[in-house]
Amino acid sequence: MNRLPALSVVLIMCLAVAFSSPAPAAEDTVNRPDIVIKINHLNQTLTLVDKLAAGMEPPASSPSFFLRPFLFGTDWIDPARSIVIGIHFNKMQADEKPVMAAVIPFVRQNEDFHIAYNATAKMDHYIVSLPPGQGGPVSDQMGHDLDKLSRTPGDGVLSMEMAASQLMAKAD
């Protein structure tokens, strides 16, 4: 039985749908993160890092012992959501500094963290420009995107996504 006509009809329908759908506008990618790093289950991640450090020769001191004070503890950070770091390149040039920001979701506000990192407080998360105190302003779009990403569960304890087509377009 020749399935070529049926396959052709399906292909034509797919192309019709693809071409009739509105193409994403150029501004849809403006200020959107090109690289996203998600840290899921922060306390489990810190425990894992400590175990890995303990297994080194010679054993290293606990990395979380040094990290927790920088975060002013971790009990205020929402364990059900991800910490998300976003990196946006305006241009792919060696002298161009990317815009970097992090979303830190919380179950309750931490004023010490807020003040120390000049974080922007939202209803249930902080937005921090990176590096703290040196980063530029974070666009509303990037903040929104990072917040949305923090609400979607991630696989594993650490993940990274890269918008390769976005980066390649900026390299041209």
NORZI-V877901 format. One record per helix or strand. SS is the DSSP state (helix for helix, strand for strand). FROM is the first residue (numbers start at 0). TO is the last residue. If there is no record, write none. Layout:
# NORZI-V877901
ss & from & to
SS & FROM & TO
SS & FROM & TO
This chain:
# NORZI-V877901
ss & from & to
helix & 3 & 19
helix & 25 & 27
strand & 34 & 38
helix & 41 & 53
helix & 62 & 70
strand & 76 & 76
strand & 82 & 87
strand & 98 & 105
helix & 110 & 115
strand & 119 & 120
strand & 124 & 129
helix & 139 & 149
strand & 157 & 161
helix & 163 & 170
